[in-house]
Amino acid sequence: MKNILLLSFLVIFSSGFTIFSGKYKDVKEKSGVISVPIGDITSEKAVFYKYNLKGKEIKFFFLRSKEGTIRAAFDACDVCYPARKGYSQSGDFMVCNNCGQKFHVSGIGLLRGGCNPSPLNFKIDKGFINITLNELLTHYNYF
């Protein structure tokens, strides 16, 4: 029985299913804009966020490229979003937790379509990365 429980846990954990809510940081909106301190994105390691919009958690992530450029994408793609598994990071790659395809971090936010993490538009102003609620609404159905 112990072995079955352990095996079940390993399968769920390795599939990318988020058992613990610690993967995503909650963000709030003010005047139609979600702001994340740019200082929170300090490395090539993805930082995941979620925003509750009309009863759905819209999920996205930021990271820095090796050149220091901020990259952003929804935690979903045009193909696998119905599975609602998102991405995980393995070194320099974001990996689709549904189909296993890998995408180099240098293309995050630039490449569209297929299983690429769907780009998230943002602006940087006064030390904050700003996303409009309208931008989050563009992918509302993905979540």
Buried (B, 14 or more C-beta within 10 A) or exposed (E): EEEEEEEEEEEEEEEBEBEEEEBBEEBEBEEEBBBBEBEEBEEBEBBBBBBEBEEBBBBBBBBBBEEEEBBBBBBBBBBBBEBBBBBBBEEEBBBBBBEEBEBEBBBBBEBEEEBBBBBBEBEEEEEBBBBBBEBBEBBEEBB
